[in-house]
Amino acid sequence: MDDTVEQDGEVGRLRAGDPLSWEALYRRMYPSMLAYARRRVATREEAQDAVSEAMTRTVAGIDRLGVTGASPESWLFGVLRHVVLDRQRTSYRRRELPARREIDGADPLESVVLGEEQDAVRSAFARLSERDRELLELRVVAGLSAEEVASVLDMRPGAVRTAQSRALERLRGLLLQVEEVGS
């Protein structure tokens, strides 16, 4: 089946308030939305609240989705982005980096090496511009397509791909700098 027809069908079901369609969208999108919000706000609870608020706003504004031509996924991330920005503006505090991910392996050396690598990447990532971080979070963490990110950030898909390539190149350069300092 054509993706456009399938998307139109999903949008129609969502606009009609079909609870199964809303549940499927929520289940499909919640992990990536939470990951995106978690990187942009201070606590997991605040990230969960942001995702909930984004879903609530999406339900309330679903009639506008059909007009924009955006996919439900990019529409959700656009709403979530605005919710997160609203929270950041009202909190007047800088975003904190999340704590280091726990290692399940039994090898202590693996834990040390992985922890150092994570710290280096986290440090290099924090040195990127806000625009580069946001773009990479949407493309890599959230897993959105270039077209979906273009819709969220009001860019053309080709510009998203170019910006992503350049952001990754800057991240690689910063990672080399961080690793040189740490050596």
PyRosetta script that sets phi, psi and omega in degrees:
from pyrosetta import init, pose_from_sequence

init()
pose = pose_from_sequence("MDDTVEQDGEVGRLRAGDPLSWEALYRRMYPSMLAYARRRVATREEAQDAVSEAMTRTVAGIDRLGVTGASPESWLFGVLRHVVLDRQRTSYRRRELPARREIDGADPLESVVLGEEQDAVRSAFARLSERDRELLELRVVAGLSAEEVASVLDMRPGAVRTAQSRALERLRGLLLQVEEVGS")
pose.set_psi(1, 144.0)
pose.set_omega(1, 179.5)
pose.set_phi(2, -63.9)
pose.set_psi(2, 135.6)
pose.set_omega(2, -179.7)
pose.set_phi(3, -59.1)
pose.set_psi(3, -37.1)
pose.set_omega(3, -179.1)
pose.set_phi(4, -64.3)
pose.set_psi(4, -44.2)
pose.set_omega(4, 178.8)
pose.set_phi(5, -63.5)
pose.set_psi(5, -43.9)
pose.set_omega(5, 179.2)
pose.set_phi(6, -62.6)
pose.set_psi(6, -43.1)
pose.set_omega(6, -179.9)
pose.set_phi(7, -64.7)
pose.set_psi(7, -43.9)
pose.set_omega(7, 178.5)
pose.set_phi(8, -60.0)
pose.set_psi(8, -39.4)
pose.set_omega(8, 177.9)
pose.set_phi(9, -64.1)
pose.set_psi(9, -42.3)
pose.set_omega(9, 179.0)
pose.set_phi(10, -65.8)
pose.set_psi(10, -44.5)
pose.set_omega(10, 179.0)
pose.set_phi(11, -60.9)
pose.set_psi(11, -42.6)
pose.set_omega(11, 178.3)
pose.set_phi(12, -61.1)
pose.set_psi(12, -43.3)
pose.set_omega(12, 178.8)
pose.set_phi(13, -65.8)
pose.set_psi(13, -39.7)
pose.set_omega(13, 177.8)
pose.set_phi(14, -65.1)
pose.set_psi(14, -44.6)
pose.set_omega(14, 179.4)
pose.set_phi(15, -63.8)
pose.set_psi(15, -30.7)
pose.set_omega(15, 178.6)
pose.set_phi(16, -78.7)
pose.set_psi(16, -6.5)
pose.set_omega(16, 178.0)
pose.set_phi(17, 81.8)
pose.set_psi(17, 22.5)
pose.set_omega(17, -179.7)
pose.set_phi(18, -62.4)
pose.set_psi(18, 113.7)
pose.set_omega(18, -176.3)
pose.set_phi(19, -62.5)
pose.set_psi(19, -33.3)
pose.set_omega(19, 179.1)
pose.set_phi(20, -68.0)
pose.set_psi(20, -37.1)
pose.set_omega(20, 177.3)
pose.set_phi(21, -67.2)
pose.set_psi(21, -41.8)
pose.set_omega(21, 178.2)
pose.set_phi(22, -64.4)
pose.set_psi(22, -41.9)
pose.set_omega(22, 179.1)
pose.set_phi(23, -64.2)
pose.set_psi(23, -42.8)
pose.set_omega(23, 179.9)
pose.set_phi(24, -63.3)
pose.set_psi(24, -42.4)
pose.set_omega(24, 178.6)
pose.set_phi(25, -63.4)
pose.set_psi(25, -44.3)
pose.set_omega(25, -179.5)
pose.set_phi(26, -61.5)
pose.set_psi(26, -49.0)
pose.set_omega(26, -179.4)
pose.set_phi(27, -62.7)
pose.set_psi(27, -38.5)
pose.set_omega(27, -179.0)
pose.set_phi(28, -70.1)
pose.set_psi(28, -37.3)
pose.set_omega(28, -171.3)
pose.set_phi(29, -98.6)
pose.set_psi(29, -21.5)
pose.set_omega(29, -173.3)
pose.set_phi(30, -54.8)
pose.set_psi(30, -48.3)
pose.set_omega(30, -177.5)
pose.set_phi(31, -59.3)
pose.set_psi(31, -45.0)
pose.set_omega(31, -178.2)
pose.set_phi(32, -73.1)
pose.set_psi(32, -33.7)
pose.set_omega(32, 176.5)
pose.set_phi(33, -66.3)
pose.set_psi(33, -41.8)
pose.set_omega(33, 179.0)
pose.set_phi(34, -64.4)
pose.set_psi(34, -42.0)
pose.set_omega(34, 178.8)
pose.set_phi(35, -61.2)
pose.set_psi(35, -42.9)
pose.set_omega(35, 178.7)
pose.set_phi(36, -63.1)
pose.set_psi(36, -50.4)
pose.set_omega(36, -178.2)
pose.set_phi(37, -64.4)
pose.set_psi(37, -38.0)
pose.set_omega(37, -177.7)
pose.set_phi(38, -61.6)
pose.set_psi(38, -34.5)
pose.set_omega(38, 179.7)
pose.set_phi(39, -75.7)
pose.set_psi(39, -14.3)
pose.set_omega(39, -172.8)
pose.set_phi(40, -111.6)
pose.set_psi(40, -10.2)
pose.set_omega(40, 177.2)
pose.set_phi(41, -125.8)
pose.set_psi(41, 168.9)
pose.set_omega(41, -169.3)
pose.set_phi(42, -74.2)
pose.set_psi(42, -37.5)
pose.set_omega(42, -173.2)
pose.set_phi(43, -127.6)
pose.set_psi(43, 159.9)
pose.set_omega(43, 176.5)
pose.set_phi(44, -62.2)
pose.set_psi(44, -39.3)
pose.set_omega(44, 179.8)
pose.set_phi(45, -63.3)
pose.set_psi(45, -41.0)
pose.set_omega(45, 178.2)
pose.set_phi(46, -65.6)
pose.set_psi(46, -37.0)
pose.set_omega(46, 177.2)
pose.set_phi(47, -65.1)
pose.set_psi(47, -43.5)
pose.set_omega(47, 178.0)
pose.set_phi(48, -62.3)
pose.set_psi(48, -40.9)
pose.set_omega(48, 177.2)
pose.set_phi(49, -63.3)
pose.set_psi(49, -40.6)
pose.set_omega(49, 179.8)
pose.set_phi(50, -63.7)
pose.set_psi(50, -42.6)
pose.set_omega(50, 178.7)
pose.set_phi(51, -64.5)
pose.set_psi(51, -42.5)
pose.set_omega(51, 178.5)
pose.set_phi(52, -61.8)
pose.set_psi(52, -44.4)
pose.set_omega(52, 178.9)
pose.set_phi(53, -63.8)
pose.set_psi(53, -39.8)
pose.set_omega(53, 178.6)
pose.set_phi(54, -62.8)
pose.set_psi(54, -41.7)
pose.set_omega(54, 178.2)
pose.set_phi(55, -64.1)
pose.set_psi(55, -41.2)
pose.set_omega(55, 179.4)
pose.set_phi(56, -62.6)
pose.set_psi(56, -45.3)
pose.set_omega(56, 178.5)
pose.set_phi(57, -64.8)
pose.set_psi(57, -35.5)
pose.set_omega(57, 179.7)
pose.set_phi(58, -65.5)
pose.set_psi(58, -44.7)
pose.set_omega(58, 178.0)
pose.set_phi(59, -60.3)
pose.set_psi(59, -45.1)
pose.set_omega(59, -178.1)
pose.set_phi(60, -66.0)
pose.set_psi(60, -31.7)
pose.set_omega(60, -176.5)
pose.set_phi(61, -106.5)
pose.set_psi(61, 19.7)
pose.set_omega(61, -173.9)
pose.set_phi(62, -60.4)
pose.set_psi(62, -27.7)
pose.set_omega(62, 180.0)
pose.set_phi(63, -62.8)
pose.set_psi(63, -27.7)
pose.set_omega(63, 179.6)
pose.set_phi(64, -78.0)
pose.set_psi(64, -19.8)
pose.set_omega(64, -178.2)
pose.set_phi(65, -59.8)
pose.set_psi(65, -46.6)
pose.set_omega(65, -179.1)
pose.set_phi(66, -62.0)
pose.set_psi(66, -31.2)
pose.set_omega(66, -178.7)
pose.set_phi(67, -72.5)
pose.set_psi(67, -37.2)
pose.set_omega(67, -175.1)
pose.set_phi(68, -75.2)
pose.set_psi(68, -27.8)
pose.set_omega(68, -176.0)
pose.set_phi(69, 80.5)
pose.set_psi(69, 2.8)
pose.set_omega(69, 179.5)
pose.set_phi(70, -73.5)
pose.set_psi(70, 155.5)
pose.set_omega(70, 174.1)
pose.set_phi(71, -74.8)
pose.set_psi(71, 156.6)
pose.set_omega(71, 176.5)
pose.set_phi(72, -57.1)
pose.set_psi(72, -34.8)
pose.set_omega(72, 179.8)
pose.set_phi(73, -65.2)
pose.set_psi(73, -49.3)
pose.set_omega(73, -179.5)
pose.set_phi(74, -69.0)
pose.set_psi(74, -33.1)
pose.set_omega(74, 176.8)
pose.set_phi(75, -61.9)
pose.set_psi(75, -47.0)
pose.set_omega(75, 178.8)
pose.set_phi(76, -59.2)
pose.set_psi(76, -44.9)
pose.set_omega(76, -179.5)
pose.set_phi(77, -69.1)
pose.set_psi(77, -32.1)
pose.set_omega(77, 174.7)
pose.set_phi(78, -64.0)
pose.set_psi(78, -43.7)
pose.set_omega(78, 177.9)
pose.set_phi(79, -65.1)
pose.set_psi(79, -45.6)
pose.set_omega(79, 180.0)
pose.set_phi(80, -60.4)
pose.set_psi(80, -41.0)
pose.set_omega(80, 178.6)
pose.set_phi(81, -58.4)
pose.set_psi(81, -44.2)
pose.set_omega(81, 179.3)
pose.set_phi(82, -66.2)
pose.set_psi(82, -39.2)
pose.set_omega(82, 177.7)
pose.set_phi(83, -61.8)
pose.set_psi(83, -46.6)
pose.set_omega(83, -179.4)
pose.set_phi(84, -63.0)
pose.set_psi(84, -44.5)
pose.set_omega(84, 178.7)
pose.set_phi(85, -61.8)
pose.set_psi(85, -40.0)
pose.set_omega(85, 176.7)
pose.set_phi(86, -60.8)
pose.set_psi(86, -44.4)
pose.set_omega(86, 179.7)
pose.set_phi(87, -65.4)
pose.set_psi(87, -39.6)
pose.set_omega(87, 178.7)
pose.set_phi(88, -65.6)
pose.set_psi(88, -41.4)
pose.set_omega(88, -180.0)
pose.set_phi(89, -64.2)
pose.set_psi(89, -40.2)
pose.set_omega(89, -177.2)
pose.set_phi(90, -79.9)
pose.set_psi(90, -20.2)
pose.set_omega(90, -177.2)
pose.set_phi(91, -85.6)
pose.set_psi(91, -24.2)
pose.set_omega(91, -179.9)
pose.set_phi(92, 52.6)
pose.set_psi(92, 40.4)
pose.set_omega(92, 175.3)
pose.set_phi(93, -137.3)
pose.set_psi(93, 155.7)
pose.set_omega(93, 179.3)
pose.set_phi(94, -76.8)
pose.set_psi(94, 150.8)
pose.set_omega(94, 178.3)
pose.set_phi(95, -68.3)
pose.set_psi(95, 133.2)
pose.set_omega(95, 176.0)
pose.set_phi(96, -93.1)
pose.set_psi(96, 144.6)
pose.set_omega(96, 175.2)
pose.set_phi(97, -76.7)
pose.set_psi(97, 142.5)
pose.set_omega(97, 179.8)
pose.set_phi(98, -65.5)
pose.set_psi(98, 156.9)
pose.set_omega(98, 178.5)
pose.set_phi(99, -65.2)
pose.set_psi(99, 159.6)
pose.set_omega(99, 179.9)
pose.set_phi(100, -61.2)
pose.set_psi(100, 139.0)
pose.set_omega(100, 178.1)
pose.set_phi(101, -66.2)
pose.set_psi(101, 140.3)
pose.set_omega(101, 179.0)
pose.set_phi(102, -72.3)
pose.set_psi(102, 144.3)
pose.set_omega(102, 179.2)
pose.set_phi(103, -102.9)
pose.set_psi(103, 129.3)
pose.set_omega(103, -178.9)
pose.set_phi(104, -91.3)
pose.set_psi(104, -15.4)
pose.set_omega(104, -175.3)
pose.set_phi(105, -65.4)
pose.set_psi(105, 155.3)
pose.set_omega(105, -178.8)
pose.set_phi(106, -87.0)
pose.set_psi(106, -14.3)
pose.set_omega(106, -176.2)
pose.set_phi(107, -81.2)
pose.set_psi(107, 112.0)
pose.set_omega(107, -178.5)
pose.set_phi(108, -62.4)
pose.set_psi(108, -35.3)
pose.set_omega(108, 178.8)
pose.set_phi(109, -63.5)
pose.set_psi(109, -40.7)
pose.set_omega(109, 177.5)
pose.set_phi(110, -59.6)
pose.set_psi(110, -41.5)
pose.set_omega(110, 179.0)
pose.set_phi(111, -62.3)
pose.set_psi(111, -43.5)
pose.set_omega(111, -179.8)
pose.set_phi(112, -65.0)
pose.set_psi(112, -49.1)
pose.set_omega(112, -177.6)
pose.set_phi(113, -63.3)
pose.set_psi(113, -47.3)
pose.set_omega(113, -179.6)
pose.set_phi(114, -63.4)
pose.set_psi(114, -39.7)
pose.set_omega(114, 178.1)
pose.set_phi(115, -62.4)
pose.set_psi(115, -41.9)
pose.set_omega(115, 178.1)
pose.set_phi(116, -65.9)
pose.set_psi(116, -40.2)
pose.set_omega(116, 178.3)
pose.set_phi(117, -64.5)
pose.set_psi(117, -42.7)
pose.set_omega(117, 178.9)
pose.set_phi(118, -63.4)
pose.set_psi(118, -41.9)
pose.set_omega(118, 178.4)
pose.set_phi(119, -61.8)
pose.set_psi(119, -41.5)
pose.set_omega(119, -179.6)
pose.set_phi(120, -65.3)
pose.set_psi(120, -45.7)
pose.set_omega(120, 179.2)
pose.set_phi(121, -64.6)
pose.set_psi(121, -44.6)
pose.set_omega(121, 179.9)
pose.set_phi(122, -60.3)
pose.set_psi(122, -43.1)
pose.set_omega(122, 179.8)
pose.set_phi(123, -65.4)
pose.set_psi(123, -44.7)
pose.set_omega(123, 178.6)
pose.set_phi(124, -64.6)
pose.set_psi(124, -42.2)
pose.set_omega(124, -179.5)
pose.set_phi(125, -61.8)
pose.set_psi(125, -40.0)
pose.set_omega(125, -179.7)
pose.set_phi(126, -65.0)
pose.set_psi(126, -23.2)
pose.set_omega(126, -179.9)
pose.set_phi(127, -83.8)
pose.set_psi(127, -11.4)
pose.set_omega(127, 176.6)
pose.set_phi(128, -68.1)
pose.set_psi(128, 160.3)
pose.set_omega(128, 174.8)
pose.set_phi(129, -67.1)
pose.set_psi(129, 158.7)
pose.set_omega(129, 178.2)
pose.set_phi(130, -56.7)
pose.set_psi(130, -41.6)
pose.set_omega(130, -179.1)
pose.set_phi(131, -62.5)
pose.set_psi(131, -45.1)
pose.set_omega(131, 178.5)
pose.set_phi(132, -63.5)
pose.set_psi(132, -43.9)
pose.set_omega(132, 179.7)
pose.set_phi(133, -60.8)
pose.set_psi(133, -46.1)
pose.set_omega(133, -177.4)
pose.set_phi(134, -63.1)
pose.set_psi(134, -44.3)
pose.set_omega(134, -179.9)
pose.set_phi(135, -61.4)
pose.set_psi(135, -46.9)
pose.set_omega(135, -179.8)
pose.set_phi(136, -66.9)
pose.set_psi(136, -35.4)
pose.set_omega(136, 177.4)
pose.set_phi(137, -64.7)
pose.set_psi(137, -41.2)
pose.set_omega(137, 179.7)
pose.set_phi(138, -68.7)
pose.set_psi(138, -41.6)
pose.set_omega(138, -177.5)
pose.set_phi(139, -77.5)
pose.set_psi(139, -45.6)
pose.set_omega(139, -172.1)
pose.set_phi(140, -92.8)
pose.set_psi(140, -51.5)
pose.set_omega(140, -177.4)
pose.set_phi(141, -71.6)
pose.set_psi(141, -50.6)
pose.set_omega(141, -177.4)
pose.set_phi(142, -80.3)
pose.set_psi(142, -22.3)
pose.set_omega(142, 177.8)
pose.set_phi(143, 75.8)
pose.set_psi(143, 23.3)
pose.set_omega(143, 179.3)
pose.set_phi(144, -76.0)
pose.set_psi(144, 152.0)
pose.set_omega(144, 176.4)
pose.set_phi(145, -74.0)
pose.set_psi(145, 166.2)
pose.set_omega(145, 177.4)
pose.set_phi(146, -59.7)
pose.set_psi(146, -36.9)
pose.set_omega(146, 179.3)
pose.set_phi(147, -65.9)
pose.set_psi(147, -40.7)
pose.set_omega(147, -179.8)
pose.set_phi(148, -69.0)
pose.set_psi(148, -41.7)
pose.set_omega(148, 177.5)
pose.set_phi(149, -64.4)
pose.set_psi(149, -38.4)
pose.set_omega(149, 177.7)
pose.set_phi(150, -58.8)
pose.set_psi(150, -41.3)
pose.set_omega(150, 178.4)
pose.set_phi(151, -65.2)
pose.set_psi(151, -41.8)
pose.set_omega(151, -178.8)
pose.set_phi(152, -68.0)
pose.set_psi(152, -43.4)
pose.set_omega(152, -173.5)
pose.set_phi(153, -96.8)
pose.set_psi(153, 4.0)
pose.set_omega(153, -179.9)
pose.set_phi(154, 57.8)
pose.set_psi(154, 53.7)
pose.set_omega(154, 178.7)
pose.set_phi(155, -130.3)
pose.set_psi(155, 171.6)
pose.set_omega(155, 171.5)
pose.set_phi(156, -87.2)
pose.set_psi(156, 149.1)
pose.set_omega(156, 179.5)
pose.set_phi(157, -55.6)
pose.set_psi(157, -40.5)
pose.set_omega(157, 178.1)
pose.set_phi(158, -63.0)
pose.set_psi(158, -37.3)
pose.set_omega(158, 178.1)
pose.set_phi(159, -67.4)
pose.set_psi(159, -34.5)
pose.set_omega(159, 177.6)
pose.set_phi(160, -64.8)
pose.set_psi(160, -46.2)
pose.set_omega(160, -179.5)
pose.set_phi(161, -62.9)
pose.set_psi(161, -41.7)
pose.set_omega(161, 178.0)
pose.set_phi(162, -64.6)
pose.set_psi(162, -46.2)
pose.set_omega(162, -180.0)
pose.set_phi(163, -63.2)
pose.set_psi(163, -37.7)
pose.set_omega(163, 178.3)
pose.set_phi(164, -64.2)
pose.set_psi(164, -45.0)
pose.set_omega(164, 179.4)
pose.set_phi(165, -59.9)
pose.set_psi(165, -44.9)
pose.set_omega(165, -179.7)
pose.set_phi(166, -67.7)
pose.set_psi(166, -39.2)
pose.set_omega(166, 178.6)
pose.set_phi(167, -64.2)
pose.set_psi(167, -41.2)
pose.set_omega(167, 178.0)
pose.set_phi(168, -65.2)
pose.set_psi(168, -38.2)
pose.set_omega(168, 177.7)
pose.set_phi(169, -64.3)
pose.set_psi(169, -42.9)
pose.set_omega(169, 177.0)
pose.set_phi(170, -63.3)
pose.set_psi(170, -39.8)
pose.set_omega(170, 178.6)
pose.set_phi(171, -63.0)
pose.set_psi(171, -42.8)
pose.set_omega(171, 177.6)
pose.set_phi(172, -59.8)
pose.set_psi(172, -44.2)
pose.set_omega(172, 178.6)
pose.set_phi(173, -62.8)
pose.set_psi(173, -42.9)
pose.set_omega(173, 178.7)
pose.set_phi(174, -66.9)
pose.set_psi(174, -36.2)
pose.set_omega(174, 178.7)
pose.set_phi(175, -64.5)
pose.set_psi(175, -41.0)
pose.set_omega(175, 176.3)
pose.set_phi(176, -62.0)
pose.set_psi(176, -41.0)
pose.set_omega(176, 178.5)
pose.set_phi(177, -63.1)
pose.set_psi(177, -45.0)
pose.set_omega(177, -179.8)
pose.set_phi(178, -62.2)
pose.set_psi(178, -44.0)
pose.set_omega(178, -178.5)
pose.set_phi(179, -67.3)
pose.set_psi(179, -35.5)
pose.set_omega(179, 178.1)
pose.set_phi(180, -66.1)
pose.set_psi(180, -40.4)
pose.set_omega(180, 179.4)
pose.set_phi(181, -66.5)
pose.set_psi(181, -38.3)
pose.set_omega(181, -178.4)
pose.set_phi(182, -75.2)
pose.set_psi(182, -16.6)
pose.set_omega(182, -177.7)
pose.set_phi(183, -74.2)
pose.dump_pdb("model.pdb")
